[in-house]
Structure formats: C-alpha cells, structure tokens
Amino acid sequence: MKSHASLLFLAVTFLPLPAADLAPVLGQKGKLLLEEKFEGDAVPKAWTKNFGALSLSGGALRAGQQASDQHAAAFRRALPLRDCAIQVDFKFAGATTFHLGFDPAPGELKKSGHLFSLVVTPGQWSIMEHVDKSDPKSKNAVHAKAAVKFPRDTWHTLLLEVKGNDVVARVDGREALRASAKDFHVKKPGLVFRVMGKDGDAMLFDNVRVWELK
C-alpha cells in the first residue's frame, strides 16, 4: 500500500492544479460566465460531442480523434459570447493538434462554416480564419503564426481574448500571439474545440473559465 506521502506526490505530479487567473490585455474581465473543473463522474451535459471520443480522466476532460470518424474530434460548449476572455489548462497526451475557436452565430455572417480558431501543436501555434464553405474559391487565412515549444505531458495555461476584431492569445508567460480581422467581432454561440491525432492519443483540458471582456 502506498504511503500518504507517495499518494500526495502522485496527485501533485499527474493532476492539474488550478492556475492563477491571467490578466487580459485587451480590456478588463467582467462577469464570470463559465467555470468548469470537470470534477464529476461524467462529461457535463452542456459539453456536446460531434466527433471523436470524449470522457473524464483524473479530474480533466479527455478528448481524442477516432479514425473511424474520418474527422477531427470536435466538441462544443454552448455559451452566447461576443467580447470575452477564455482561460483553459491543456496538456498534450499524445494528440498532435488542438483548436479552440468559434462559429459565427446564425444570421451574423453570410459565410458558411467556422469563424476562427487558435491552432496549437507541440511546436507552434497560429490564429486561423476559417474557409467559407459556401465559396469554392475561399481558403483558410492564417493571420498570425509563431514557432513555440509546448512540451508534451505538461500542463499549460492559455488565455484567449477576443474584443471587437482583435484577438490575443498567451500561454505560460510566452510572447503573445495577436491577430485582427474584420469579422471577428460577431456574436458567437459558444466554444468550439477540435483535436487531431491517432486512435488512443488525446488532449486533456481542465479549469475552463470564461469572462465577459469590457
């Protein structure tokens, strides 16, 4: 049987600890709209899966792609937003890429498909405006990109800010990634997550907080 000291060491080593709130740079935090710690026995009902595998693991949300879907793992958290700050802890547990982004709310834009995403891999990150699926000539547009190391099997804390058409992303005190585009200001129906990787690979997410940004 493990000693109390050993159990404490394992908890500190493998479980995410709540990170201190990061201060936004595009404005000031307003009302706290969402706080999710994934402490229950099942994925909260408000988190809806479109593709992939979604479960709770060790007090965190585990998401992974399934080859049989022939699609990135995708899940959402409905939450009407416009100007906002989103803080989330994440860890690469085998997965190669994850997105955190938005769709435009119905009626906001003529385009079809996603609005934009922060795209993160263990070696780089970018802010990408998504293709208009109703326009065959439309292409994804990368507005900002940087080579940055996000070590695997390590918890990182991300703050993604959206105010008007401006977006700022920061992780663990690294230099911020910034972008702006004419449609980023529109209303958004909630958070969109996507995860890429082989069967059995995953991303872990925890301590999700969302604030109004004033």
VODO-423084 format. One record per residue: chain; x, y, z of N, C-alpha, C in turn. Coordinates in nm, 4 decimals. Layout:
<sites>
SITE  c       n.u       n.v       n.w      ca.u      ca.v      ca.w       c.u       c.v       c.w
SITE  A         X         Y         Z         X         Y         Z         X         Y         Z
...
</sites>
This chain:
<sites>
SITE  c       n.u       n.v       n.w      ca.u      ca.v      ca.w       c.u       c.v       c.w
SITE  A    0.0843   -0.1198    0.0000    0.0000    0.0000    0.0000    0.0876    0.1246    0.0000
SITE  A    0.0513    0.2236   -0.0847    0.1313    0.3452   -0.0924    0.1114    0.4290    0.0326
SITE  A    0.2179    0.4975    0.0745    0.2086    0.5870    0.1885    0.1321    0.7122    0.1480
SITE  A    0.0881    0.7877    0.2521    0.0196    0.9138    0.2246    0.1104    1.0083    0.1476
SITE  A    0.2384    1.0078    0.1794    0.3329    1.0958    0.1097    0.3429    1.0593   -0.0380
SITE  A    0.3435    0.9280   -0.0669    0.3518    0.8834   -0.2061    0.2273    0.9224   -0.2833
SITE  A    0.1103    0.9060   -0.2201   -0.0138    0.9426   -0.2869   -0.0201    1.0918   -0.3148
SITE  A    0.0288    1.1723   -0.2197    0.0310    1.3162   -0.2399    0.1230    1.3527   -0.3550
SITE  A    0.2383    1.2875   -0.3646    0.3318    1.3130   -0.4738    0.2672    1.2815   -0.6081
SITE  A    0.1960    1.1689   -0.6165    0.1309    1.1318   -0.7419    0.0243    1.2319   -0.7807
SITE  A   -0.0516    1.2804   -0.6828   -0.1570    1.3766   -0.7125   -0.0979    1.5054   -0.7667
SITE  A    0.0093    1.5528   -0.7040    0.0714    1.6771   -0.7474    0.1345    1.6616   -0.8846
SITE  A    0.1901    1.5431   -0.9131    0.2602    1.5214   -1.0381    0.1656    1.5074   -1.1566
SITE  A    0.0533    1.4379   -1.1407   -0.0274    1.3999   -1.2548   -0.1588    1.4755   -1.2688
SITE  A   -0.2052    1.5411   -1.1647   -0.3315    1.6116   -1.1757   -0.3069    1.7601   -1.1946
SITE  A   -0.3922    1.8276   -1.2755   -0.3756    1.9708   -1.2959   -0.4146    2.0474   -1.1713
SITE  A   -0.3353    2.1458   -1.1367   -0.3687    2.2336   -1.0268   -0.4269    2.3626   -1.0834
SITE  A   -0.5297    2.4206   -1.0199   -0.5875    2.5430   -1.0721   -0.4826    2.6521   -1.0878
SITE  A   -0.4753    2.7087   -1.2082   -0.3767    2.8136   -1.2333   -0.4315    2.9481   -1.1892
SITE  A   -0.3408    3.0383   -1.1543   -0.3825    3.1732   -1.1209   -0.4430    3.2380   -1.2455
SITE  A   -0.5467    3.3169   -1.2246   -0.6094    3.3835   -1.3371   -0.5103    3.4779   -1.4045
SITE  A   -0.5052    3.4725   -1.5365   -0.4203    3.5618   -1.6131   -0.4944    3.6922   -1.6396
SITE  A   -0.4232    3.8033   -1.6395   -0.4847    3.9343   -1.6620   -0.4919    3.9619   -1.8117
SITE  A   -0.6081    3.9971   -1.8650   -0.6193    4.0263   -2.0077   -0.5510    4.1581   -2.0437
SITE  A   -0.5217    4.1740   -2.1722   -0.4567    4.2962   -2.2206   -0.5485    4.3774   -2.3116
SITE  A   -0.6579    4.3174   -2.3593   -0.7491    4.3893   -2.4486   -0.8594    4.4627   -2.3727
SITE  A   -0.8712    4.4382   -2.2458   -0.9757    4.5005   -2.1658   -0.9710    4.4476   -2.0246
SITE  A   -1.0814    4.4581   -1.9554   -1.0917    4.4117   -1.8182   -1.1963    4.3012   -1.8088
SITE  A   -1.1694    4.2048   -1.7217   -1.2660    4.0975   -1.7013   -1.3934    4.1521   -1.6393
SITE  A   -1.5047    4.1091   -1.6954   -1.6339    4.1423   -1.6388   -1.6929    4.0213   -1.5699
SITE  A   -1.8191    3.9938   -1.5982   -1.8904    3.8837   -1.5347   -1.8294    3.7495   -1.5719
SITE  A   -1.8151    3.6611   -1.4723   -1.7710    3.5244   -1.4972   -1.8885    3.4471   -1.5554
SITE  A   -1.8746    3.4003   -1.6790   -1.9830    3.3338   -1.7500   -1.9793    3.1818   -1.7367
SITE  A   -1.8608    3.1277   -1.7132   -1.8466    2.9822   -1.7066   -1.7256    2.9459   -1.6224
SITE  A   -1.7421    2.8475   -1.5355   -1.6297    2.7865   -1.4643   -1.6542    2.6366   -1.4608
SITE  A   -1.5644    2.5604   -1.5233   -1.5809    2.4160   -1.5350   -1.4527    2.3469   -1.4911
SITE  A   -1.4633    2.2623   -1.3858   -1.3482    2.1911   -1.3318   -1.3510    2.0411   -1.3616
SITE  A   -1.4564    1.9930   -1.4250   -1.4676    1.8518   -1.4637   -1.4448    1.7577   -1.3446
SITE  A   -1.5136    1.7862   -1.2359   -1.4942    1.7096   -1.1132   -1.5935    1.5943   -1.0971
SITE  A   -1.6900    1.5815   -1.1858   -1.7907    1.4779   -1.1706   -1.7463    1.3437   -1.2256
SITE  A   -1.8441    1.2543   -1.2403   -1.8179    1.1197   -1.2909   -1.8436    1.1068   -1.4404
SITE  A   -1.9094    1.2062   -1.4990   -1.9423    1.2017   -1.6412   -1.9227    1.3390   -1.7026
SITE  A   -1.9038    1.3408   -1.8337   -1.8884    1.4673   -1.9048   -2.0137    1.5515   -1.8826
SITE  A   -2.0011    1.6767   -1.8389   -2.1190    1.7605   -1.8178   -2.2036    1.7683   -1.9442
SITE  A   -2.3375    1.7664   -1.9252   -2.4283    1.7603   -2.0389   -2.4135    1.8788   -2.1328
SITE  A   -2.3696    1.9925   -2.0830   -2.3569    2.1112   -2.1673   -2.2437    2.0997   -2.2687
SITE  A   -2.1534    2.0030   -2.2473   -2.0437    1.9799   -2.3407   -2.0875    1.8721   -2.4393
SITE  A   -2.1078    1.9098   -2.5635   -2.1648    1.8188   -2.6625   -2.0586    1.7739   -2.7626
SITE  A   -2.0566    1.6436   -2.7876   -1.9593    1.5851   -2.8804   -2.0195    1.5741   -3.0192
SITE  A   -1.9402    1.6141   -3.1198   -1.9782    1.5956   -3.2598   -1.9051    1.4772   -3.3220
SITE  A   -1.7751    1.4660   -3.2923   -1.6921    1.3559   -3.3412   -1.5891    1.3221   -3.2342
SITE  A   -1.5336    1.1999   -3.2440   -1.4253    1.1605   -3.1564   -1.4729    1.0975   -3.0269
SITE  A   -1.3785    1.0852   -2.9329   -1.4054    1.0266   -2.8015   -1.3897    1.1351   -2.6956
SITE  A   -1.4867    1.1429   -2.6063   -1.4882    1.2452   -2.5028   -1.5213    1.1781   -2.3701
SITE  A   -1.4359    1.1996   -2.2680   -1.4577    1.1368   -2.1380   -1.3880    1.2190   -2.0312
SITE  A   -1.4118    1.1825   -1.9052   -1.3385    1.2427   -1.7945   -1.2277    1.1477   -1.7511
SITE  A   -1.1116    1.2045   -1.7199   -0.9968    1.1242   -1.6795   -0.9174    1.2001   -1.5750
SITE  A   -0.9190    1.1497   -1.4504   -0.8398    1.2112   -1.3452   -0.8751    1.3555   -1.3171
SITE  A   -1.0018    1.3906   -1.3264   -1.0443    1.5266   -1.2991   -1.0209    1.6219   -1.4133
SITE  A   -1.0063    1.5713   -1.5356   -0.9887    1.6544   -1.6541   -1.0727    1.5980   -1.7671
SITE  A   -1.0973    1.6792   -1.8687   -1.1696    1.6348   -1.9873   -1.0697    1.5784   -2.0870
SITE  A   -1.0926    1.4548   -2.1299   -1.0037    1.3878   -2.2246   -1.0740    1.3792   -2.3599
SITE  A   -1.0077    1.4290   -2.4653   -1.0667    1.4300   -2.5986   -0.9670    1.3744   -2.6989
SITE  A   -1.0154    1.2863   -2.7868   -0.9273    1.2264   -2.8863   -1.0011    1.1944   -3.0149
SITE  A   -0.9270    1.1955   -3.1238   -0.9817    1.1629   -3.2547   -0.9972    1.0128   -3.2696
SITE  A   -1.0991    0.9700   -3.3459   -1.1199    0.8300   -3.3795   -1.1093    0.8133   -3.5306
SITE  A   -1.0242    0.7214   -3.5742   -1.0010    0.7025   -3.7173   -1.1297    0.6705   -3.7920
SITE  A   -1.2197    0.5978   -3.7272   -1.3438    0.5575   -3.7926   -1.4318    0.6768   -3.8302
SITE  A   -1.4134    0.7913   -3.7617   -1.4918    0.9110   -3.7937   -1.4449    0.9789   -3.9217
SITE  A   -1.3162    0.9582   -3.9555   -1.2550    1.0296   -4.0679   -1.2763    1.1804   -4.0526
SITE  A   -1.2591    1.2278   -3.9315   -1.2820    1.3687   -3.8979   -1.2112    1.3966   -3.7667
SITE  A   -1.1619    1.5178   -3.7502   -1.1042    1.5565   -3.6215   -1.2074    1.5423   -3.5113
SITE  A   -1.1620    1.5087   -3.3911   -1.2521    1.5129   -3.2767   -1.3042    1.6558   -3.2629
SITE  A   -1.4331    1.6701   -3.2388   -1.4925    1.8029   -3.2290   -1.5989    1.8019   -3.1202
SITE  A   -1.5933    1.9023   -3.0350   -1.6949    1.9160   -2.9313   -1.7139    2.0630   -2.8991
SITE  A   -1.8290    2.0947   -2.8409   -1.8683    2.2330   -2.8186   -1.9217    2.2534   -2.6771
SITE  A   -1.9142    2.3788   -2.6358   -1.9807    2.4207   -2.5120   -2.0636    2.5436   -2.5466
SITE  A   -2.1956    2.5274   -2.5547   -2.2827    2.6393   -2.5896   -2.2738    2.7481   -2.4829
SITE  A   -2.2534    2.8728   -2.5269   -2.2416    2.9863   -2.4358   -2.2399    3.1132   -2.5212
SITE  A   -2.3489    3.1874   -2.5290   -2.3518    3.3069   -2.6131   -2.2422    3.4058   -2.5729
SITE  A   -2.1609    3.4469   -2.6700   -2.0448    3.5302   -2.6433   -2.0290    3.6364   -2.7513
SITE  A   -1.9554    3.7397   -2.7171   -1.9047    3.8353   -2.8159   -1.7636    3.8718   -2.7727
SITE  A   -1.7469    3.9784   -2.6944   -1.6159    4.0112   -2.6380   -1.5964    3.9254   -2.5132
SITE  A   -1.4866    3.8517   -2.5077   -1.4712    3.7553   -2.3977   -1.3248    3.7210   -2.3750
SITE  A   -1.2973    3.6624   -2.2594   -1.1663    3.6078   -2.2247   -1.1878    3.4642   -2.1792
SITE  A   -1.1111    3.3714   -2.2368   -1.1255    3.2289   -2.2086   -0.9937    3.1762   -2.1534
SITE  A   -0.9966    3.1217   -2.0348   -0.8775    3.0605   -1.9770   -0.8991    2.9109   -1.9653
SITE  A   -0.7998    2.8339   -2.0069   -0.8121    2.6878   -2.0021   -0.6741    2.6263   -1.9826
SITE  A   -0.6661    2.5233   -1.8997   -0.5438    2.4439   -1.8862   -0.5490    2.3311   -1.9887
SITE  A   -0.4358    2.3035   -2.0537   -0.4331    2.1959   -2.1526   -0.3035    2.1171   -2.1425
SITE  A   -0.3104    1.9924   -2.1863   -0.1919    1.9059   -2.1891   -0.1999    1.8134   -2.3094
SITE  A   -0.0890    1.8045   -2.3848   -0.0788    1.7091   -2.4946   -0.0518    1.5706   -2.4363
SITE  A   -0.1476    1.4809   -2.4558   -0.1331    1.3419   -2.4096   -0.1358    1.2494   -2.5303
SITE  A   -0.0491    1.2809   -2.6265   -0.0391    1.2018   -2.7480   -0.0934    1.2704   -2.8706
SITE  A   -0.1950    1.3548   -2.8570   -0.2534    1.4238   -2.9713   -0.1511    1.5166   -3.0368
SITE  A   -0.1745    1.5474   -3.1633   -0.0798    1.6303   -3.2392   -0.1210    1.7764   -3.2483
SITE  A   -0.2518    1.8052   -3.2385   -0.3019    1.9410   -3.2609   -0.4336    1.9590   -3.1876
SITE  A   -0.4568    2.0815   -3.1384   -0.5920    2.1142   -3.0947   -0.6279    2.2558   -3.1383
SITE  A   -0.7573    2.2770   -3.1569   -0.8126    2.4078   -3.1908   -0.9028    2.4534   -3.0767
SITE  A   -0.9003    2.5816   -3.0483   -1.0017    2.6459   -2.9656   -1.0518    2.7660   -3.0430
SITE  A   -1.1801    2.7671   -3.0755   -1.2298    2.8768   -3.1571   -1.3797    2.8915   -3.1489
SITE  A   -1.4340    2.9491   -3.2565   -1.5741    2.9881   -3.2562   -1.6363    2.9670   -3.3933
SITE  A   -1.7690    2.9546   -3.3928   -1.8516    2.9698   -3.5111   -1.9179    3.1078   -3.5035
SITE  A   -1.9597    3.1640   -3.6166   -2.0430    3.2838   -3.6092   -2.1853    3.2449   -3.5704
SITE  A   -2.2506    3.3259   -3.4893   -2.3896    3.2981   -3.4542   -2.4764    3.3048   -3.5799
SITE  A   -2.5841    3.2278   -3.5849   -2.6721    3.2290   -3.7019   -2.7176    3.3704   -3.7382
SITE  A   -2.7079    3.4033   -3.8675   -2.7504    3.5333   -3.9164   -2.6466    3.6431   -3.9068
SITE  A   -2.5319    3.6157   -3.8431   -2.4289    3.7185   -3.8265   -2.3489    3.7419   -3.9548
SITE  A   -2.3204    3.6348   -4.0283   -2.2396    3.6456   -4.1495   -2.3036    3.5649   -4.2620
SITE  A   -2.2673    3.5985   -4.3845   -2.3150    3.5225   -4.4995   -2.2332    3.3948   -4.5197
SITE  A   -2.1138    3.3906   -4.4620   -2.0279    3.2749   -4.4823   -2.0854    3.1500   -4.4165
SITE  A   -2.0423    3.0347   -4.4625   -2.0816    2.9065   -4.4060   -1.9592    2.8400   -4.3445
SITE  A   -1.9734    2.7921   -4.2223   -1.8622    2.7241   -4.1572   -1.8149    2.7965   -4.0336
SITE  A   -1.6941    2.7620   -3.9889   -1.6388    2.8180   -3.8666   -1.5912    2.9618   -3.8868
SITE  A   -1.5747    3.0338   -3.7750   -1.5253    3.1718   -3.7789   -1.3726    3.1729   -3.7744
SITE  A   -1.3141    3.1483   -3.6588   -1.1682    3.1399   -3.6481   -1.1317    3.0497   -3.5321
SITE  A   -1.0040    3.0074   -3.5308   -0.9536    2.9212   -3.4238   -0.8106    2.9573   -3.3878
SITE  A   -0.7774    2.9383   -3.2623   -0.6381    2.9301   -3.2200   -0.5964    2.7850   -3.2405
SITE  A   -0.4901    2.7629   -3.3161   -0.4438    2.6277   -3.3502   -0.3108    2.6042   -3.2793
SITE  A   -0.3025    2.4998   -3.1976   -0.1833    2.4760   -3.1154   -0.1310    2.3348   -3.1398
SITE  A   -0.0005    2.3236   -3.1642    0.0695    2.1954   -3.1720    0.1842    2.2006   -3.0709
SITE  A    0.2536    2.0892   -3.0461    0.3666    2.0950   -2.9531    0.4808    2.1845   -2.9995
SITE  A    0.4808    2.2260   -3.1275    0.5920    2.3057   -3.1774    0.5572    2.4422   -3.2336
SITE  A    0.4286    2.4749   -3.2453    0.3910    2.6061   -3.2971    0.2449    2.6360   -3.2657
SITE  A    0.2060    2.7623   -3.2883    0.0660    2.7984   -3.2748    0.0324    2.9066   -3.3744
SITE  A   -0.0976    2.9220   -3.4036   -0.1407    3.0188   -3.5034   -0.2852    3.0587   -3.4760
SITE  A   -0.3243    3.1723   -3.5346   -0.4632    3.2175   -3.5340   -0.5116    3.2113   -3.6773
SITE  A   -0.6115    3.1277   -3.7022   -0.6548    3.0986   -3.8388   -0.8015    3.1334   -3.8573
SITE  A   -0.8298    3.2137   -3.9608   -0.9672    3.2406   -4.0021   -1.0090    3.1298   -4.0978
SITE  A   -1.1243    3.0693   -4.0724   -1.1622    2.9504   -4.1473   -1.2250    2.9832   -4.2828
SITE  A   -1.2141    2.8872   -4.3707   -1.2671    2.8951   -4.5054   -1.4188    2.9160   -4.5034
SITE  A   -1.4706    2.9860   -4.6039   -1.6142    2.9973   -4.6257   -1.6569    2.8770   -4.7088
SITE  A   -1.7270    2.7834   -4.6472   -1.7614    2.6594   -4.7152   -1.8595    2.6792   -4.8296
SITE  A   -1.9246    2.7947   -4.8349   -2.0176    2.8225   -4.9442   -1.9480    2.8820   -5.0665
SITE  A   -1.8184    2.9129   -5.0543   -1.7407    2.9712   -5.1639   -1.6287    2.8759   -5.2030
SITE  A   -1.6367    2.8120   -5.3203   -1.5341    2.7153   -5.3612   -1.3937    2.7757   -5.3712
SITE  A   -1.3845    2.9076   -5.3863   -1.2552    2.9735   -5.4001   -1.1970    3.0180   -5.2658
SITE  A   -1.2755    3.0072   -5.1607   -1.2308    3.0533   -5.0296   -1.1250    2.9593   -4.9724
SITE  A   -1.0302    3.0175   -4.8971   -0.9245    2.9393   -4.8327   -0.9085    2.9841   -4.6881
SITE  A   -0.8559    2.8947   -4.6044   -0.8201    2.9345   -4.4688   -0.7154    3.0445   -4.4737
SITE  A   -0.7242    3.1401   -4.3808   -0.6282    3.2509   -4.3752   -0.5602    3.2505   -4.2388
SITE  A   -0.4291    3.2317   -4.2374   -0.3517    3.2356   -4.1128   -0.3082    3.3797   -4.0889
SITE  A   -0.3605    3.4418   -3.9842   -0.3330    3.5827   -3.9555   -0.2123    3.6023   -3.8654
SITE  A   -0.1740    3.5005   -3.7918   -0.0557    3.5091   -3.7049   -0.0050    3.3683   -3.6807
SITE  A    0.1289    3.3544   -3.6714    0.1886    3.2225   -3.6525    0.3248    3.2377   -3.5874
SITE  A    0.3600    3.1471   -3.4984    0.4906    3.1521   -3.4330    0.5332    3.0118   -3.3930
SITE  A    0.6640    2.9882   -3.3994    0.7212    2.8625   -3.3515    0.7420    2.8744   -3.2005
SITE  A    0.6738    2.7900   -3.1254    0.6805    2.7910   -2.9791    0.6743    2.6468   -2.9303
SITE  A    0.7515    2.6133   -2.8296    0.7510    2.4784   -2.7746    0.6489    2.4671   -2.6620
SITE  A    0.5577    2.3730   -2.6778    0.4640    2.3367   -2.5720    0.4912    2.1907   -2.5363
SITE  A    0.5779    2.1649   -2.4392    0.6171    2.0272   -2.4079    0.4977    1.9367   -2.3817
SITE  A    0.5073    1.8146   -2.4305    0.4038    1.7154   -2.4076    0.4027    1.6719   -2.2606
SITE  A    0.2906    1.6163   -2.2188    0.2745    1.5632   -2.0823    0.3040    1.6682   -1.9763
SITE  A    0.2793    1.7949   -2.0109    0.2971    1.9067   -1.9185    0.1739    1.9952   -1.9270
SITE  A    0.1233    2.0386   -1.8129    0.0086    2.1281   -1.8135    0.0513    2.2695   -1.8497
SITE  A   -0.0262    2.3323   -1.9375   -0.0056    2.4711   -1.9789   -0.1350    2.5482   -1.9566
SITE  A   -0.1242    2.6779   -1.9318   -0.2419    2.7622   -1.9123   -0.2516    2.8644   -2.0241
SITE  A   -0.3659    2.8631   -2.0925   -0.3928    2.9501   -2.2063   -0.4963    3.0549   -2.1687
SITE  A   -0.4736    3.1791   -2.2125   -0.5760    3.2831   -2.2067   -0.5969    3.3341   -2.3485
SITE  A   -0.7187    3.3173   -2.4001   -0.7561    3.3646   -2.5329   -0.8553    3.4788   -2.5157
SITE  A   -0.8198    3.5960   -2.5707   -0.9041    3.7147   -2.5592   -0.9586    3.7546   -2.6955
SITE  A   -1.0842    3.7963   -2.6976   -1.1473    3.8497   -2.8179   -1.2188    3.9787   -2.7795
SITE  A   -1.1816    4.0882   -2.8441   -1.2511    4.2150   -2.8226   -1.2603    4.2878   -2.9555
SITE  A   -1.3834    4.3112   -3.0010   -1.4005    4.3666   -3.1343   -1.3429    4.2703   -3.2367
SITE  A   -1.2592    4.3217   -3.3231   -1.1949    4.2375   -3.4244   -1.0557    4.1914   -3.3835
SITE  A   -1.0161    4.2195   -3.2598   -0.8816    4.1853   -3.2134   -0.8821    4.0570   -3.1313
SITE  A   -0.7766    3.9775   -3.1495   -0.7579    3.8522   -3.0754   -0.6159    3.8484   -3.0202
SITE  A   -0.6028    3.8107   -2.8948   -0.4716    3.7920   -2.8316   -0.4717    3.6586   -2.7596
SITE  A   -0.3666    3.5803   -2.7795   -0.3507    3.4522   -2.7098   -0.2180    3.4520   -2.6354
SITE  A   -0.2219    3.4024   -2.5111   -0.0992    3.3886   -2.4321   -0.1009    3.2544   -2.3607
SITE  A    0.0179    3.1952   -2.3452    0.0323    3.0689   -2.2732    0.1565    3.0767   -2.1851
SITE  A    0.1385    3.0528   -2.0563    0.2517    3.0360   -1.9636    0.3539    3.1489   -1.9723
SITE  A    0.3110    3.2715   -1.9945    0.4039    3.3825   -1.9973    0.4826    3.3984   -2.1257
SITE  A    0.4572    3.3143   -2.2262    0.5250    3.3284   -2.3551    0.4775    3.4545   -2.4262
SITE  A    0.5530    3.4968   -2.5278    0.5147    3.6143   -2.6049    0.3769    3.5931   -2.6671
SITE  A    0.2942    3.6954   -2.6627    0.1566    3.6841   -2.7089    0.1500    3.6674   -2.8599
SITE  A    0.0456    3.5992   -2.9041    0.0126    3.5870   -3.0454   -0.1074    3.6789   -3.0689
SITE  A   -0.0980    3.7656   -3.1711   -0.2006    3.8669   -3.1937   -0.2476    3.8641   -3.3375
SITE  A   -0.3782    3.8902   -3.3564   -0.4341    3.8952   -3.4914   -0.5589    3.9824   -3.4896
SITE  A   -0.5984    4.0261   -3.6102   -0.7192    4.1053   -3.6251   -0.7787    4.0778   -3.7624
SITE  A   -0.9109    4.0695   -3.7701   -0.9802    4.0502   -3.8982   -1.1199    4.1106   -3.8868
SITE  A   -1.1758    4.1493   -3.9992   -1.2964    4.2319   -3.9995   -1.4208    4.1633   -3.9436
SITE  A   -1.4242    4.0305   -3.9398   -1.5442    3.9599   -3.8948   -1.5342    3.9013   -3.7548
SITE  A   -1.4211    3.9201   -3.6878   -1.4022    3.8539   -3.5591   -1.4977    3.9063   -3.4511
SITE  A   -1.5564    4.0247   -3.4694   -1.6385    4.0885   -3.3668   -1.7783    4.0298   -3.3538
SITE  A   -1.8185    3.9425   -3.4444   -1.9584    3.8994   -3.4472   -1.9952    3.8164   -3.3244
SITE  A   -2.1254    3.8029   -3.3023   -2.1733    3.7180   -3.1931   -2.1335    3.5731   -3.2181
SITE  A   -2.1073    3.5022   -3.1097   -2.0611    3.3637   -3.1170   -2.1488    3.2777   -3.0272
SITE  A   -2.1946    3.1607   -3.0744   -2.2853    3.0784   -2.9930   -2.2181    2.9937   -2.8860
SITE  A   -2.0843    2.9903   -2.8850   -2.0170    2.9100   -2.7839   -1.8755    2.8749   -2.8232
SITE  A   -1.8125    2.7887   -2.7447   -1.6748    2.7459   -2.7671   -1.6729    2.6230   -2.8571
SITE  A   -1.5752    2.6188   -2.9475   -1.5572    2.5043   -3.0357   -1.4161    2.4492   -3.0151
SITE  A   -1.4056    2.3225   -2.9791   -1.2772    2.2542   -2.9626   -1.2647    2.1470   -3.0705
SITE  A   -1.1427    2.1307   -3.1235   -1.1122    2.0193   -3.2126   -0.9772    1.9607   -3.1724
SITE  A   -0.9637    1.8284   -3.1884   -0.8408    1.7576   -3.1513   -0.8035    1.6629   -3.2639
SITE  A   -0.6740    1.6595   -3.3017   -0.6250    1.5716   -3.4059   -0.5192    1.4772   -3.3486
SITE  A   -0.5159    1.3545   -3.3988   -0.4169    1.2562   -3.3568   -0.4662    1.1160   -3.3861
SITE  A   -0.3834    1.0165   -3.3575   -0.4183    0.8776   -3.3818   -0.5135    0.8264   -3.2737
SITE  A   -0.5782    0.7135   -3.3022   -0.6625    0.6484   -3.2018   -0.5825    0.6267   -3.0731
SITE  A   -0.6406    0.6627   -2.9613   -0.5747    0.6463   -2.8321   -0.4979    0.7687   -2.7874
SITE  A   -0.4625    0.8562   -2.8812   -0.3965    0.9816   -2.8455   -0.5027    1.0816   -2.7994
SITE  A   -0.4628    1.1771   -2.7170   -0.5642    1.2670   -2.6619   -0.5052    1.4013   -2.6221
SITE  A   -0.5954    1.4951   -2.5998   -0.5678    1.6194   -2.5292   -0.6440    1.6158   -2.3988
SITE  A   -0.5856    1.6736   -2.2942   -0.6544    1.6920   -2.1677   -0.6811    1.8406   -2.1472
SITE  A   -0.8019    1.8719   -2.0989   -0.8415    2.0102   -2.0727   -0.8990    2.0187   -1.9319
SITE  A   -0.8741    2.1307   -1.8653   -0.9275    2.1477   -1.7306   -0.9363    2.2961   -1.6969
SITE  A   -1.0084    2.3249   -1.5865   -1.0182    2.4599   -1.5303   -1.0553    2.5639   -1.6366
SITE  A   -1.1657    2.5361   -1.7059   -1.2125    2.6282   -1.8097   -1.2890    2.7420   -1.7445
SITE  A   -1.2485    2.8651   -1.7740   -1.3181    2.9823   -1.7229   -1.3397    3.0792   -1.8375
SITE  A   -1.4561    3.1410   -1.8399   -1.4889    3.2383   -1.9437   -1.5489    3.3614   -1.8777
SITE  A   -1.4965    3.4784   -1.9152   -1.5449    3.6053   -1.8646   -1.5912    3.6960   -1.9779
SITE  A   -1.6841    3.7846   -1.9512   -1.7066    3.8969   -2.0403   -1.5803    3.9824   -2.0401
SITE  A   -1.5503    4.0464   -2.1524   -1.4341    4.1340   -2.1610   -1.4846    4.2752   -2.1906
SITE  A   -1.4566    4.3647   -2.1002   -1.5069    4.5024   -2.1113   -1.3954    4.6002   -2.1508
</sites>
